[in-house]
Amino acid sequence: MKLKNKKIACFLALPHHTRFFIPLREEVKKEGGEISFIVPLSDYPFERDLIKRNLSFRYFTDYMTEDVRRKVRETHMALSDLWKNTVYKWDGFGRWSLFKQAWFFDSLVEEYFCMEKYIEVEKPDMFIAHHECNRWGQIIGDLARKKKVPFVTFQEGDYYNDYIGFVVHTEYSDVDLLWGNKTKEVLKGYRCSDDKMFLIGNTHIDSAIKTYGSPEAVHKLKKELSIPQDKKVILFLVDIKYGGIADREVWMQFLKGLDQLDSEAVLIFKWHPNVFQGAYEKVEEMFKEIFPSAILYYMYDPYKLIAVSDYCVTLGKTTLAIEAVAFGKPLFALPTSDTLDDYYVNMGIAQTAFPPGNWSNLLNTIKNGVPPEVSEKVDQYLKEYFYRLDGRSVERAIEVMGTIFNARNGRAKPKRLKPQKTIAHRVSIIVPSGTDPEALLATMTSLAQNVQWPDWEVVVVVNDKEMKRFLPAFSGDVRLVEVQDDRLPFLYNLGAEHSTGDRLIFMKPGVLYVKGAGFEDAIQAGVAGVPIRNIDLTAYCLGMAFDFNAAPYRITSEGPAPSQRPEFVGGGIIGIARVLFESLGGFDEGISNHLTEVDFCLSAREKGHPAQYLPECLGILFRESFNQTSGDEVSDSDEVWKRRVQFFAKWVGQLPKDEDFIHFAKDLLKV
């Protein structure tokens, strides 16, 4: 069992989104693990749904011990002047009352140290959360990093609005599990880490469709709701902005013409739970007068209502609209009350119901069915939005979590390479063949023309049988090794095992060796790398670094040397002393191709061998090879995704992080 005896702490970002974690909680229990809910003591009822479901939970402040109080007092005194100087420099805080500023500051400090005590007392093996885009997610993320606790985040809802907070969606997350590719593209636009995001589907909609979607379940629900079995159901999903409108004229115009459906359909209205109850009750009273046959719900399970519905009308934007489409319900839409931009109609997955009172599309669909062009667009959209609606989203989430635990259990067990008899001062260059003969030939030609070391050899690891017919073109001291595999670290290790030099250089096919004065001496000291440029001499990889997300990237900006020399090297050429290579067990074969070099640099640095970057040397990228396979789809048929998960699981809390948020997000912040 992947999660046996594992204690998983779960933070809820919104009470009405508890539903995304309930199926996960049940599966974790089956796997022998435990999910413990923790919520802040806030003026917002985060615990509401947990109480309703009779689930136990703890407050952050349950861990307010005398020791924590002391830390809070000391930190408050230490930071108060800094806070004061900060808020007066930013116009946004200046718009808050002093009371609000003081409350926010005090809450942050208290919650931070209470959460620190929670980790100390409860010792969770993992944190999970809807996201890390609020202050509690940031507190948990920072502490999880410091305490080296894996942090897995999810997607909270339909990300239909622009929100600058998305820029921190993968800041501390080791893994971010999303509904589908559409959300991933949205978050990439906010500079979230491509490497940390994985597609699993919607953990709740799968179970909701299974639970409520069958004809038998619908029959039972209609009986529960006192809806005649022969009547159609039209469900109206009322968003937050529409939900607070108490203007009788607005609703009378909206309802105009729906009375003609009274004989054949039941009209149900579901209010968004974040609408103030007082506002809802005013509208409810109004409906009793102007449209008494309508049924209104405030807190009822929306998925039961979607299941019994035949058609859905969304008033504005709400996650339920997309989930209704996943249930197979025809969707009609009105734009949000403050704009004419109709989100769902523009996507082609809904028919318009605008202006209010225009029910021609709804009536036509009831009579003739959904237009084919809309059905086709819906099919395309669901594939992008939900990855798969196959009932296995929770299973995929569990698989990712289990992979993290497995990777951490094996953290201190490097592969044991068989030590080779080596020839002193010989340089062995290991080149996998790849699948592109031109790329391989270009690399081999550059070596023959430019290498000036007195003793060197090349080991070509032929990993594609189609490449064998091009091998006679290579001459000189070239050793060939054949294998069928596409894992770059595996191919590098295999090549090293068949080499004889005490200095190893690993090159991807398509990278050209141009000059390397001093490279062999730097290699002997441990790990060394060189700048790699494109054919036009623009920067391709001037070393490797880690960004605000603690995710590695190729440096492509020209910085002033030597003060900005990178701590990590790679990009297609990396040199390693054999002694160090064998002591570390070679490259980790469970890591993605594009992460393998920086992973080795991290391991070497951990053992006291930081990488050297040699700006005087030069490599040229002729053609890309061994590109990153996306690996974002969590599936049984292709486990490439595991190689990325295993990298971040291996280095939980240890990856460097650039804390300069303004520099990282300057394009988004327009500064």
C-alpha positions in Angstrom: 0.0 0.0 0.0 1.6 3.2 -1.2 0.4 5.4 1.7 0.4 3.0 4.6 1.0 4.7 7.9 1.5 8.1 6.2 0.0 11.1 7.9 -1.1 13.8 5.4 -2.1 17.3 6.6 -4.8 18.9 4.5 -5.5 22.6 4.3 -8.8 23.8 2.8 -8.7 27.0 0.9 -12.6 27.4 0.7 -15.3 25.5 2.6 -17.5 24.8 -0.4 -14.5 23.2 -2.2 -14.0 20.5 0.5 -15.6 18.3 -2.1 -12.4 18.0 -4.1 -10.7 16.3 -1.1 -13.4 14.0 0.2 -12.9 11.3 -2.5 -9.2 11.6 -1.9 -9.6 11.2 1.8 -11.5 8.0 1.3 -8.9 6.5 -1.0 -6.0 7.5 1.4 -7.8 5.6 4.2 -8.1 2.6 2.0 -4.4 2.8 1.3 -3.7 2.8 5.1 -2.9 6.5 5.4 -4.6 9.3 7.3 -5.7 12.8 6.2 -5.9 15.4 9.0 -7.7 18.7 8.2 -6.4 21.9 9.6 -8.0 25.3 9.2 -7.4 28.9 10.3 -9.5 30.5 13.0 -10.7 33.2 10.7 -13.7 35.5 10.2 -14.4 33.3 7.2 -16.0 29.9 8.0 -13.3 27.5 6.6 -14.5 24.8 8.9 -18.2 25.0 7.9 -18.3 22.1 5.4 -16.2 19.9 7.7 -18.7 20.4 10.5 -21.5 19.6 8.2 -19.8 16.4 7.1 -19.0 15.5 10.7 -15.2 15.4 9.9 -12.7 16.3 12.7 -10.3 19.1 12.2 -7.8 21.3 14.1 -7.4 25.1 14.1 -4.0 26.6 13.6 -4.4 28.3 17.0 -4.9 25.0 18.8 -1.1 24.9 18.8 -0.7 28.3 20.6 1.6 27.2 23.5 3.5 29.4 25.8 6.6 28.9 23.7 4.7 30.0 20.6 3.4 33.1 22.5 7.0 34.0 23.3 8.0 33.7 19.7 5.1 35.7 18.5 5.9 38.6 20.9 9.6 38.6 20.0 8.9 38.4 16.3 6.3 41.1 16.5 8.7 43.5 18.2 11.5 42.6 15.7 9.3 43.1 12.6 7.0 45.9 13.6 9.3 48.7 12.4 10.1 46.8 9.2 6.4 46.2 8.6 5.6 49.9 9.1 8.3 51.0 6.7 7.1 48.5 4.1 3.4 49.4 4.2 4.1 53.1 3.8 6.1 52.4 0.7 3.2 50.5 -1.0 0.1 52.4 -1.9 -2.1 49.3 -1.6 -1.5 48.9 2.1 -2.1 52.6 2.5 -5.7 52.1 1.6 -6.2 49.8 4.5 -7.2 51.1 7.9 -4.6 50.9 10.7 -6.8 48.4 12.4 -6.9 46.2 9.3 -3.1 46.5 8.9 -2.5 45.5 12.6 -4.9 42.6 12.5 -3.4 41.3 9.3 0.2 41.6 10.6 -0.7 40.0 14.0 -2.6 37.1 12.3 0.3 36.4 10.0 2.8 36.1 12.8 0.5 34.0 15.1 -0.5 31.6 12.3 3.1 31.2 11.2 4.4 30.0 14.5 1.3 28.0 15.3 1.8 26.1 12.1 5.4 25.6 12.9 4.3 24.1 16.2 1.8 21.9 14.4 4.5 20.4 12.3 6.7 19.9 15.3 3.9 18.1 17.3 2.0 16.2 14.5 5.0 15.4 12.3 3.0 15.2 9.0 4.6 13.2 6.2 3.0 15.5 3.6 1.0 18.6 3.2 -1.8 18.9 0.6 -3.8 22.0 -0.2 -6.1 23.4 -2.9 -3.4 25.9 -3.7 -0.8 28.1 -2.1 -2.2 31.4 -3.4 -3.4 32.8 0.0 -1.5 33.7 3.1 -2.1 30.3 4.7 -0.9 28.5 1.6 2.2 30.6 1.7 2.8 30.0 5.4 2.5 26.2 4.9 4.6 26.3 1.8 7.5 28.2 3.5 7.4 25.9 6.6 7.1 22.8 4.5 10.2 23.8 2.6 12.1 24.6 5.8 11.1 21.4 7.5 11.5 19.3 4.3 7.9 18.1 4.2 6.6 17.4 0.7 3.9 19.9 -0.4 1.3 18.8 -3.0 -1.2 21.3 -4.3 -4.2 21.0 -6.5 -6.6 23.1 -8.6 -9.3 24.7 -6.7 -11.8 25.6 -9.3 -12.3 26.9 -12.9 -9.6 29.5 -13.3 -11.8 31.8 -15.4 -10.6 35.2 -14.1 -7.3 37.0 -14.4 -5.6 36.8 -11.0 -2.1 37.9 -10.2 -2.1 35.5 -7.3 -1.7 32.7 -9.7 2.0 33.7 -10.0 2.7 31.8 -6.7 0.7 28.7 -7.6 3.9 26.6 -7.8 6.2 28.7 -5.6 6.5 26.1 -2.8 4.6 23.2 -4.3 6.8 20.2 -5.0 4.0 18.9 -7.3 0.9 20.8 -8.6 -2.0 18.4 -9.7 -4.3 20.0 -12.3 -7.6 19.2 -13.9 -6.3 19.5 -17.5 -4.1 21.2 -20.0 -6.2 24.4 -20.2 -5.4 25.3 -16.6 -1.8 24.4 -17.1 -1.6 26.9 -20.0 -3.3 29.6 -17.8 -0.7 29.0 -15.0 2.2 29.0 -17.4 1.1 32.4 -18.5 1.7 33.4 -14.8 5.2 31.9 -15.0 4.3 28.9 -12.9 6.8 26.0 -13.2 6.0 23.7 -16.2 8.1 21.0 -14.5 5.9 20.9 -11.4 2.5 20.7 -13.0 0.8 17.4 -13.8 -2.6 16.5 -15.2 -4.8 14.1 -13.3 -8.4 15.4 -13.9 -11.0 16.6 -11.4 -10.9 14.5 -8.2 -14.6 15.3 -7.4 -16.4 15.3 -10.7 -15.4 11.7 -11.4 -17.0 10.5 -8.2 -20.0 12.8 -8.6 -20.8 11.4 -12.1 -20.4 7.9 -10.8 -22.5 8.6 -7.8 -25.3 10.6 -9.3 -25.1 10.1 -13.1 -26.9 6.8 -13.6 -30.6 6.6 -14.6 -31.3 4.8 -11.3 -29.6 7.6 -9.3 -31.4 10.3 -11.2 -34.8 8.6 -10.6 -34.0 8.4 -6.9 -32.9 12.1 -6.7 -36.0 13.3 -8.5 -38.1 11.5 -5.9 -36.0 13.0 -3.1 -36.6 16.5 -4.6 -40.3 15.9 -5.2 -39.9 16.4 -9.0 -42.3 14.5 -11.2 -40.4 11.8 -13.2 -41.9 12.9 -16.5 -40.9 16.6 -16.2 -37.7 18.1 -17.5 -35.5 20.1 -15.2 -33.8 23.4 -16.1 -31.1 24.3 -13.6 -30.0 28.0 -13.2 -26.5 28.4 -11.7 -26.4 31.9 -10.1 -22.9 33.3 -9.6 -21.7 35.7 -6.8 -22.4 38.9 -8.8 -25.9 37.9 -9.9 -26.6 36.4 -6.5 -26.6 39.7 -4.7 -29.0 41.5 -7.0 -32.3 42.2 -5.2 -33.8 44.4 -8.0 -37.3 43.1 -8.8 -37.2 44.6 -12.3 -34.0 42.8 -13.2 -35.4 39.4 -12.2 -38.8 40.0 -13.8 -37.0 40.7 -17.1 -34.8 37.7 -16.7 -37.8 35.3 -16.0 -39.9 36.7 -18.8 -41.1 34.0 -21.1 -40.1 31.0 -18.9 -43.7 30.6 -17.7 -44.5 28.9 -21.0 -42.4 25.9 -19.8 -44.4 25.5 -16.6 -46.3 22.5 -17.9 -43.3 20.5 -19.1 -40.3 21.6 -16.9 -39.3 22.4 -13.3 -37.1 25.5 -12.9 -34.5 25.2 -10.1 -32.1 28.0 -9.1 -28.9 27.2 -7.2 -27.3 30.2 -5.5 -23.5 30.4 -5.0 -22.7 29.7 -1.4 -20.5 32.8 -1.1 -23.5 35.1 -1.6 -24.5 36.6 1.8 -27.4 34.6 3.2 -29.3 37.8 3.9 -29.1 38.8 0.2 -30.3 35.3 -0.8 -33.2 35.4 1.5 -34.4 38.7 0.0 -34.4 37.3 -3.5 -36.0 34.1 -2.2 -38.9 36.1 -0.8 -39.2 38.1 -4.1 -39.4 34.9 -6.2 -42.3 33.7 -4.1 -44.2 36.7 -5.4 -43.0 37.0 -9.0 -42.4 33.3 -10.0 -43.8 31.0 -7.2 -43.3 27.8 -9.2 -39.5 28.2 -9.2 -37.5 26.2 -6.6 -34.5 28.0 -5.0 -31.6 26.4 -3.2 -28.8 28.0 -1.2 -26.7 25.2 0.4 -28.1 22.0 -1.3 -25.6 19.7 -2.9 -25.2 21.2 -6.4 -24.2 17.9 -8.0 -27.5 16.3 -7.2 -29.1 19.2 -8.9 -26.9 19.0 -12.0 -27.5 15.2 -12.2 -31.3 15.6 -12.3 -31.2 18.6 -14.7 -31.7 18.3 -18.5 -30.4 21.8 -19.3 -28.2 24.3 -17.3 -28.2 28.0 -17.5 -25.3 29.8 -15.9 -25.7 33.4 -14.8 -22.1 34.6 -14.9 -19.0 32.6 -14.2 -19.0 29.6 -11.9 -17.0 26.4 -11.7 -20.3 24.5 -11.7 -21.0 25.6 -15.3 -18.0 23.6 -16.5 -18.8 20.7 -14.3 -22.3 20.7 -15.7 -20.8 20.3 -19.2 -18.7 17.4 -17.9 -22.0 15.8 -16.8 -23.2 16.1 -20.4 -25.7 18.9 -19.8 -26.4 21.5 -22.6 -25.2 24.8 -21.3 -26.7 28.3 -21.8 -25.1 31.4 -20.5 -25.4 35.1 -19.6 -22.3 37.2 -19.2 -21.5 38.4 -15.7 -23.7 41.3 -14.6 -20.9 43.9 -15.0 -19.7 43.0 -18.5 -21.0 41.9 -21.9 -18.1 39.5 -22.3 -19.7 36.1 -22.4 -17.0 33.7 -21.3 -18.7 30.3 -22.1 -20.3 31.4 -25.3 -17.0 32.8 -26.6 -15.5 29.4 -26.0 -18.2 27.8 -28.1 -19.4 25.5 -25.3 -22.6 27.3 -24.5 -25.4 29.0 -26.3 -26.3 32.5 -25.3 -29.3 33.5 -23.2 -28.5 37.2 -23.6 -30.1 39.6 -23.3 -32.1 38.6 -20.2 -35.4 37.2 -21.2 -34.1 35.8 -24.5 -34.9 32.1 -24.4 -34.9 31.3 -28.1 -31.8 29.1 -28.0 -33.1 27.2 -24.9 -36.5 26.6 -26.5 -35.0 25.5 -29.8 -32.7 23.1 -28.1 -35.5 21.6 -26.1 -37.4 21.0 -29.3 -34.5 20.1 -31.7 -31.5 19.1 -29.6 -28.1 20.7 -29.2 -26.6 22.2 -32.5 -23.8 19.9 -33.8 -21.2 22.7 -33.9 -21.7 23.2 -30.1 -21.5 19.5 -29.4 -18.3 19.2 -31.3 -16.8 22.2 -29.5 -17.8 20.7 -26.1 -16.1 17.4 -26.9 -12.8 19.2 -27.8 -13.0 21.4 -24.7 -13.6 18.6 -22.2 -10.4 16.9 -23.4 -8.4 20.1 -22.8 -10.2 21.0 -19.6 -10.5 17.7 -17.7 -7.7 15.6 -19.1 -9.8 12.4 -18.7 -13.3 11.8 -17.3 -12.7 8.1 -16.7 -13.3 7.8 -13.0 -9.6 7.5 -12.1 -8.6 11.1 -11.1 -8.3 10.2 -7.4 -6.3 7.0 -8.3 -3.9 9.2 -10.3 -3.5 11.6 -7.4 -2.7 8.7 -5.1 -0.2 7.4 -7.6 1.6 10.7 -7.6 1.6 10.9 -3.8 2.9 7.3 -3.6 5.7 8.1 -6.1 6.8 11.0 -3.9 7.0 8.7 -0.8 8.8 6.0 -2.8 11.4 8.5 -4.1 12.0 9.8 -0.6 12.4 6.4 0.8 15.1 5.7 -1.8 16.8 9.1 -1.4 20.1 7.8 0.1 20.5 4.7 -2.2 22.5 5.7 -5.3 23.1 3.2 -8.0 26.4 1.3 -7.4 28.4 1.5 -10.6 31.1 -1.1 -11.2 34.5 0.7 -10.9 36.5 0.6 -14.1 40.2 0.3 -14.7 41.1 3.7 -15.8 43.9 5.4 -17.7 45.2 8.5 -16.0 44.8 11.8 -17.9 42.6 10.2 -20.5 39.4 12.0 -21.4 36.4 9.8 -22.2 33.6 11.5 -24.2 30.2 9.7 -23.9 27.7 10.6 -26.6 24.3 8.8 -27.0 23.3 8.4 -30.6 19.8 9.7 -30.4 17.6 9.3 -33.5 19.0 12.1 -35.7 22.0 11.1 -37.8 22.8 14.7 -38.8 22.9 15.8 -35.1 25.2 12.9 -34.2 27.5 13.4 -37.2 27.8 17.1 -36.4 28.9 16.4 -32.8 31.4 13.7 -33.9 32.9 16.0 -36.6 33.3 18.8 -34.0 35.2 16.5 -31.7 37.5 15.3 -34.5 38.3 18.8 -35.6 38.6 20.7 -32.3 39.7 18.3 -29.5 43.4 18.9 -28.7 43.9 16.7 -25.7 46.7 14.2 -26.1 44.7 11.2 -25.0 41.0 10.9 -25.5 38.3 8.5 -26.7 34.7 8.6 -27.7 32.0 6.1 -26.5 28.9 6.2 -28.6 25.8 4.6 -27.0 23.6 3.5 -29.9 20.1 3.6 -28.5 18.3 3.5 -31.9 18.9 0.5 -34.2 18.1 2.7 -37.2 21.3 4.7 -36.4 23.6 1.7 -36.9 23.8 2.2 -40.7 25.4 5.6 -40.2 28.1 4.4 -37.8 30.7 3.4 -40.4 31.2 7.1 -41.1 32.9 7.5 -37.7 36.6 6.8 -37.5 39.3 7.0 -34.9 39.1 5.8 -31.3 35.4 5.3 -31.1 33.8 2.6 -29.0 30.2 1.5 -29.7 27.7 0.3 -27.2 24.2 -0.8 -28.2 21.0 -0.6 -26.2 17.3 0.2 -26.7 16.4 3.0 -24.3 15.6 6.7 -24.3 16.6 7.7 -20.8 19.5 10.0 -21.0 20.9 9.3 -17.5 20.8 5.5 -18.3 22.6 6.0 -21.6 25.2 8.2 -19.9 25.8 5.7 -17.2 26.1 2.8 -19.7 28.6 4.8 -21.7 30.7 5.6 -18.6 30.8 1.9 -17.7 32.4 1.2 -21.1 34.9 4.1 -21.0 38.5 4.1 -19.7 39.3 7.7 -18.9 39.6 9.2 -15.5 37.8 12.3 -16.8 34.4 12.0 -18.3 32.5 14.4 -20.6 28.9 13.7 -21.4 27.5 15.3 -24.5 24.1 15.3 -26.2 24.1 14.7 -29.9 23.6 18.0 -31.7 25.9 19.9 -29.4 29.2 20.9 -31.0 32.5 21.1 -29.1 34.4 24.2 -30.2 37.0 25.0 -27.6 37.9 23.7 -24.2 41.2 25.0 -22.9 41.4 24.1 -19.2 38.3 22.0 -19.4 40.1 18.7 -18.6 41.8 20.2 -15.5 38.5 21.6 -14.2 36.9 18.2 -14.6 39.5 16.5 -12.5 38.5 18.8 -9.6 34.9 17.4 -9.7 32.2 18.9 -12.1 32.7 21.4 -14.8 30.6 23.0 -17.6 30.9 25.4 -20.5 28.8 28.1 -22.1 26.7 26.8 -25.0 25.5 29.2 -27.7 23.1 28.9 -30.6 24.5 29.0 -34.1 24.1 32.8 -34.2 26.1 33.0 -31.0 23.1 34.1 -28.9 23.0 32.4 -25.5 21.5 28.9 -25.3 22.8 27.8 -21.9 25.2 29.9 -19.8 24.9 27.6 -16.9 21.9 26.5 -14.8 20.1 28.3 -12.0 16.9 28.0 -10.0 14.0 30.5 -10.2 11.4 31.8 -7.8 9.6 28.4 -8.0 12.8 26.6 -7.0 12.7 25.1 -10.5 15.9 24.8 -12.6 16.3 26.7 -15.9 18.9 27.5 -18.5 20.5 30.9 -18.1 20.2 32.8 -21.3 21.0 36.3 -20.2 24.5 37.7 -20.5 25.6 38.6 -17.0 28.8 40.4 -15.9 31.5 37.8 -15.2 32.8 36.6 -12.9 30.4 37.8 -10.2 27.4 36.1 -11.7 29.0 32.8 -12.7 26.4 30.0 -12.2 26.4 27.5 -9.5 25.2 24.7 -11.8 26.1 23.6 -15.3 24.7 21.6 -18.1 22.7 22.2 -21.2 24.2 19.4 -23.2 27.9 19.3 -22.1 29.0 18.4 -18.6 32.4 17.1 -17.4 32.8 14.9 -14.3 35.8 13.3 -12.6 35.4 9.5 -12.7 36.2 9.2 -9.0 33.3 11.5 -8.1 31.0 10.0 -10.7 31.4 6.5 -9.3 31.2 7.6 -5.7 27.8 9.1 -6.4 26.6 6.1 -8.3 26.5 8.0 -11.6 23.4 9.8 -12.9 20.1 9.0 -11.3 18.3 7.0 -13.8 14.9 7.8 -12.4 15.2 11.5 -13.3 14.0 13.3 -16.4 16.4 13.8 -19.3 16.4 17.6 -19.0 16.9 17.5 -15.2 19.7 14.9 -15.1 22.6 17.3 -15.3 21.4 19.7 -12.6 20.4 16.7 -10.4 24.0 15.4 -10.6 25.3 18.9 -9.8 23.1 19.0 -6.7 24.4 15.6 -5.5 28.0 16.7 -6.1 27.5 19.9 -4.3 26.0 18.0 -1.4 29.3 16.1 -1.2 31.4 19.2 -1.3 32.1 19.4 -5.0 30.5 22.5 -6.4 30.4 22.8 -10.2 32.9 25.0 -12.1 31.7 27.1 -15.0 34.4 27.9 -17.6 33.3 31.0 -19.6 36.4 30.9 -21.8 35.3 27.5 -23.3 32.5 27.1 -25.9 29.9 24.7 -27.2 27.5 25.4 -30.0 23.9 24.0 -30.3 23.5 22.7 -33.8 20.2 20.8 -33.1 18.2 19.9 -30.0 18.1 16.2 -29.0 16.7 14.2 -26.1 14.2 17.0 -25.6 12.0 17.0 -22.5 9.1 14.7 -23.2 6.3 16.7 -21.6 5.5 14.0 -19.1 2.7 15.9 -17.5 0.0 13.3 -18.1 -0.3 10.9 -15.1 -1.1 7.6 -16.8 -0.2 3.9 -16.6 0.8 3.7 -20.3 3.6 6.3 -20.1 5.4 6.9 -16.8 7.6 9.7 -18.0 5.8 11.9 -15.5 7.4 10.0 -12.6 10.9 11.1 -13.6 9.9 14.7 -12.9 8.0 13.9 -9.7 11.0 12.0 -8.5 13.4 14.9 -9.0 11.3 17.3 -6.8 10.6 14.6 -4.3 14.3 13.7 -4.0 15.2 17.3 -3.2 12.3 18.5 -1.0 13.3 21.6 0.9 16.8 21.6 -0.6 16.5 23.2 -4.0 17.9 26.8 -4.3 15.2 29.5 -4.6 15.5 33.0 -6.1 13.6 35.2 -3.6 13.5 38.2 -5.9 9.8 38.2 -6.6 9.8 41.6 -8.3 12.4 40.5 -10.8 10.6 37.2 -11.4 7.2 38.7 -12.0 8.1 42.1 -13.3 6.4 41.6 -16.7 3.2 40.6 -14.9 3.4 43.4 -12.4 4.2 45.9 -15.1 7.2 47.3 -13.1 
